[in-house]
Amino acid sequence: MKLFHFAFRNMWRNKRRSVLSTATVAFGTLAVLVAAGFMEYSFYGLQETTIRTDLGHIQIENPAPAQLKGGEHPLVHGLENVTALKKHVNEMASVRYSMARLELQGIISNGEQSEIFVGRGIEANKEEAFASSFAPLVAGRGLSIATIEEPQESHIVLGEGLAAKLNVKPGDWVTILTTTVYGGLNGMDFKVAGLIRHFIPEYNERFVMLALPVAQELLQTDKVSRLIVVLRDTLKTDTTLAQIRAQFPKLTVIPWYEKATFYNSVVSLYWTIFGFLGSIIFIVVILTSFNTLMMTVMERIPEVGTLMAVGIPRVKVMWAFLLEGGLIGFFGALIGMIATLGVAVVVNLIQIPMPPPPGGTFGYPFKLHLVGEYFIMIPLLITVACMLATYVPARYASRLNISWALRHR
């Protein structure tokens, strides 16, 4: 305790230098924590976008053969008895609900112009609620509302870009031509219920959604491509995955992150950038601490000689300087943490609009997602870095020749 007290008093002997050093450490801590907060918010946003616009939390499928036989189509191996499967899955405590999807593709036409589409038969009320934030309706009615209001009609929802290519709007009619599960051709007329703006540009120009029963009628099947499981909490993905695999060992159960290629690439890129940025800041902090303590040692050479002359062990002299550097790091990191909390409150309240990210169709608000682990790990690393930076000056001070140090002016 005496060493801490001694180091603390020595730290303020040159107030201007200590304040500048502490401010540098505080700004470095602030920069790293803000960068980490933005990175975590970006990860969270991209994760939820990936889950809610396409993959869901968990997908359940029939095991696909390594190679399809001649003339055989993928939906031959679709899921059957989906109602019973959904009942078992929905009974799990971590599951909010599950919904069936039927994938299809083909040609869509307005009578004068045709485009290739990728489509999905959906349980409209569940799917629209699930993806409303990341594939919002921009015109017309949703599929579920249109089906209730006009049950005698077959309705479809188009991506905004696809509708622009076909020059159609809500209330217009389009024709879909696709391949049935048995390989034949089948077509149906649909009334456009609404337009969505999909987050992914490629989907926005090719994507259609129709009610699951209508899609099954179009493809002439009672099977579905997969069952999408929606969880109450994304953090429960691995636990729920293990439960479903244990209950249904013959089915293929896939978590969202195994299919999220773009998400995994972005996470890897951001971690590389964050690591580079963090390294630069740590180097600045280390050099600042080294410079401060080296000047301190040079100013106190006679004092150091006096301490050792009266019997203070060299190791205690070294530890006094190490603790002084550590205290500069600690107080700087503490101020940086408090400043980060203030910046986060302001930034999250303002919600600065950001442009669409690469591969996106609309932007998002700039926010900071603060993680408790970073508020422990980063200040601790900065404090330790400051102590390590003072090792060379502290070691130099502890190895001084006593008689030379006493004569030094």
N, C-alpha and C positions, 0 to 999 in steps of 0.2 A: 504493500500500500504506500510505503514511503517513496518507492521508486515512481509510482503513478503520480503522487503528489508533486514530486520533484520535476517529473517530465511535464506535467501540466503547467507548473509555474514558469518553467523555462520556455515553454511554447509561446508565452505572451510577453517575453522580454523584448522581442522585436515585433510589435503588434502589426505594423504595416506588412511585413514579410509574411507573417503567419496568416493574416487575413487574406492576402492575395493567394497564398498557397491553398488555404481552405476553400476559397471561392473557385479556384481552378478545379479542385477535386469535386466540389458541389456541382459545378456545371458539367463535368464529365459524367457524374452519376445521373444527373438529370437527363443528359443526352442519351445515355444507354437505356435508362428506364423508359423514356418516351419512345425510343425506337423499338424497344421490346413490346411496349403496350400497343403500338401501331401494328407491329408484326402479328401479335396475338389476335388483335381484332380482325386483321386481314385473313388470318387462318380460320377464325371462327366464321366470318362472313362467307368465305369461299367454301368452307365445309358445309354450312347450312344450305348454301345455294346448290351445291353438288347433290346433297341429299334430297332437297325438296323439289328440284326441277327435273330430276331424272332417276336417281338410284334408290331412294328410300334408305332406311337404316340397314335393313337386311332383305335379301332376295332369296326366295325358295323356288327351286326349279326341279324338274326331273333330270336325272343324269343324262347328258347328251352322249351319244355314241361318238367314238373317235372319228368316224367318217360315215356320212350318210350314204345309204345304199342308193343305187341308181333309181331315179324317179321318186325317191322318198323326200318329203318336205319336213322342215324342222318342227312344225306344229304337231306332227304325228307323235312326237315325244313330249307334248305339252302336259300340263298338270290336269288330273281328273279329280273328282270328288273334292272340289275346292271348298264347298260349304263346310264339310266336316273338318277339313284341315284348318280353315279359318277359326272355327269354334275352339279347337284345341289351342291354337296360337293366342287367340284373344284372351284366354283364361290366365295367361301369364301376367304376373303383377307389373312387370316393366313395360308391357305392350299397351299402347294407346288404342290402336286398331290395326287391322290388316286390310289390304285391298288387292283385288285381282287386276291384272293387266293382260291385254292381248295385243301383241305387236303385229303390225301389218305394213305393207308398202305396195305401191302401184302407181297409177296415173290418175290425176285429178283434172277435170276439164270444166270450163264454163260454157262449152258449146262451140267456142271459136278458137280457144287456146288451151293447150294442155301442159301440165307440169308434172314432174315426178314428185311424189310425196313419201314421207315416212309417217306412219300413224300409230295411234294407240287407242284401243278400246278400254274404257275406264269406268269405274264406279264414280260417277260424276260428283256427287255430293261430297265424298271423301277426298277425291283427287283435287278438286277446286279449292277446298279449304286448306289442303296440305301445301299447295304450290302458289297460293294467292299472292304472297309477297315477292316471289321470284319469277313468276310468269303471270303478271297481272292482266286482267281483262281490260282492254282499251276501247272496245266498242261493242255494242249489242248486249245480249244477255248471256249468262253462263249456260252451259249445257244442261245443268240440272233444272234451272228455272224454265228454259225453253221446253224441256221434256214434259214438265208438269203442266205448263200452259197450253201446249199443243201436242198432246200425247199421240195423236194420229199421224204426225209427221216424223220423219227421220231427220235429226239435226246433227250439225257438225260445227266444230270450232276450228278456225284456221289461225296459223301464225300470221302476224301482221305483214311480214315480207311476202309470204305466199299469196295472200289476198291482193296485195298490190300488183304482183305479177299477173294474176288472173283478172285484175280489175273488177273484183267483187266486193260487196259490202254486206252487212247483216240484212237478212231478208231475201237475198239472191239465192239462186239454186246452182248447185254444182253436181257433177257426176263423177263417181269413183269407179275405177276398174282395177281389180286386183286378182290375185291367184288364190283359189280356195285351198283348203288343206289337202285335197286330193289331186291338185295340180291343174284343175280346170279354171276357166275364167268366169268371173262373176262381176256384175256391176249394179250400182244402186244410185238413186238420186237423193241428194241431201239439201236441206235448207240451212243456209249459213246462220247460226245462232249468234255468233260473236267472234271477235278477233282478240288474240292474246299477243303480248310482246314477250317472247321468250328471251331469257337472259343470254342464251348462246346464239350468235348470229346465224349459224348454219341451221339450227332448228327453226329459227324464226322464218326462214325462207322455204322450209320444206314440211313443217310439222302440222299435223291435224289430230284432233281428238273427237271421238264419237262414243256414244254409250256402249257399254260392254255387250248387252244383249243384241244390239244392232250389228256390232262388229262380228259377233259369233254367227249371226245369220248371214252376214256377207261372206264370211270364210267357210260357212257350212260346217261348224264344229261346236261342240259343247265344252271344249277344253280351253285353257288359258295358257299364256306363255310363262307367267310367273306370278307368285304371290309376293306383294311388297309389304313388309312389316314396318310399322311406324312406332317408334318408342317414345316413352315419356321423357327420357333423358338420353342424349347421344352417348354419354359416358357409360351407359349400361349395355352398349353394343356387344362387347365381348362376353359378358355374363349371359345375356339372352341368346347369343349365338351358340354358346356351349349347351344351353338348355334345349334349344330347338334341335341341334344335331344329336343330342342324346335321345330325344323323343322320336325323331324321324331319321334314323341312320341311313335309310335307302334314298333319301332326297339330297340334292345338292343345295347347301345353305351357304350363302356368300355375304360377307359384310360389305358395307359401302366402300370402305377404303381400299379393298382389293381391286375394285373396278374404277377407282377415281384416279386415272392416270394424270390428268391435268393438275388436280389438287396436289398429288405427291410431287410433281415436278416443281410447282410453285413453292411448296414448303422447302424443298431442297435448295432452290435458288435463294429464297429469303434467308435461310439459315447461313448460307455462304456470305451474303451481303452483311448480315448482322454480325457474323464472326469477324469479318474484315473491319467493319466500323468499330466494333468493340475493341479489337486489337489496337487500332490507332489511338483510341481514347485511353486505354490502359497505358500505352507507351508515353502519352503526354502526361498522365498522372505520375508515372514512375519518374520521368525526367524532372518534373516539377518538385517532387519530394526530394529527389537526389540533390537538386540545385539548392533548395532551401536548407537542407541539413548540412550540406558541404560548407555553405557560407557560415552556418551556425557554428560548426566545429572550428573553422578557421578563426572566428571571432573569440572563441572560448578556450583557446589552447592554454593560456596561463591558468585559467580556472580548472581545466582538466588536470594539468600538472599538479595543482594544489590539492585536488581531491585525492589523487593517487599518492601524493606525498604524505597525507595524513592517514593513509591506510585503507582507502576505499578500493576494493578489488577491481581489477581491470574489467572483469566480466560485468560488474554492476555499472561501470561507466558506459560500456557498450549498450547494455540494456536500457539505460536512461535515454540514450539517443534513439534507440529503436522504438521505445514507447512514445517518444516525442513525435516521431514520424507516424506511428500508428494512431495517435490522438488527432493529428492533422487529418489523416484519412478518415477516421471515425466521425469527427465533427463535420467534415466536408460531405461525407456520404449521408449523414443524418439530415443536413440542410438540403441536399439534393433530393432525398426521399420526400421531405415535406413540400419542396417546390414541385415535385412531380405530381403529388396529390392535388395541389392547387391548379396546375396546368391541366390535369385530367378533368377536373370539375368544370373548368371554363370551356375547354374544347368540347366536351360531351354535351354541354348545354347549348353551345353555339351551333354544333353540327355543321361544320364547314362542308359544302358539297364537293365531292371528288368527281373527276371525269370517269367515264366508263373504263374499266380495266381492260387489258388486252384479252380479246375473246369474249367481251361482254357488250351488251346493247344499251345498258343504262348504268348511271353512276350510283354512288352510295355516299352517305355522310362520313366525314372523317371523325373517327372516335378512337379512344384509347381503352383497351381492355387490360386492366391491371391485374397481374397475377401475383399472389402472395409469395410464391417461391422466388420470384425475381427480386422482391423487396428484401429477401433474406440473403440470397446468394450473391447478387451483384454488389451491395454495400460491403459484404464480408470480403469478397475478392478484392475490392478497391482498398479496403483497410489493410489487408495482408500485403497487397502490392506496394502500398506506401511504406510499410515496415521493411519489406524486402529492398525497396529502393534506398532506404537509409542504412542498409547493412554496410556498404563500403565506407561511407563517412564514419559510421559508428565504430567499425573495426579499426579504421585509421586512428580515431581518437583514443581507443583503448590500447593501442600499441605505441603511443608516443613515448619518447624517452623523457623521464620525469625532469631531469635537470635541464634539458633543452626546452621543455615546455614551460618551466618556471622562468627561464630567461627570455622567452619569446615576447616580442612586442609588435 
